[in-house]
Amino acid sequence: MGLGRALLCIFLPPLAVLDKGCGTLLLVSLLTLAGWVPGVIGALVVCSREKAR
C-alpha cells in the first residue's frame, strides 16, 4: 500500500476501497456511517491485505 492509498484510507475510506468490489465498498461505507474511525480502520485493513497476497 502506497502513501497515496493510505492517505485516501484516512480521509475518504469508501473511495479508497472502490476498486475492491461491491461487498467491500458496502462494508466500509457502513462502517464509515457508524463512525469515521471504524471506517478508516476497515479501509486500512482491506487495503493492507491486498499487498499480503
N, C-alpha and C positions, 0 to 999 in steps of 0.2 A: 504494500500500500504506500503510495507516494504522499508527499506533503499536501498536494492539492486535494487529493481524495480525503485525507484526514481532516483538513480544514472544512471541506464540504460536509463531512460527517458531523462536525461540531456545529456548524452554522445552519445547515439545511439537511437534516438527516434523511427525509424521504427522497430528496433529489440525489443523494449520494448512492442510494441503492436502486435507482431507477432501472439500471441495466441488469439487475439480478433476477428479475422475474416478478410476476404479479403477486404471488403469495408473500414474498419478502417485502415488497413495497407496501402491501396492505398491513403487514405486521408492524413494520417500522412506523407507518403513518398512525396506526392505532396507539402505539407506544408514545409517539410524539404528542398526540392529542391528550393522552393521560398525564403527560408531563414531559417537559423538554429533556430532562436528564435521562429518563428511561429510553427515549428515542435516540439520543446521542449514543448511549451505551449499546443499544441494539444495532445501530448503524455501524459502529466501530467493530463490533463482534462479527457482523456479516462481512464487512469489507476485509477484515484481517483474516478470516477463514479462507478467503479466495486465494491468498498468497500461500497458505499452508498446503494446499492440494497439489 
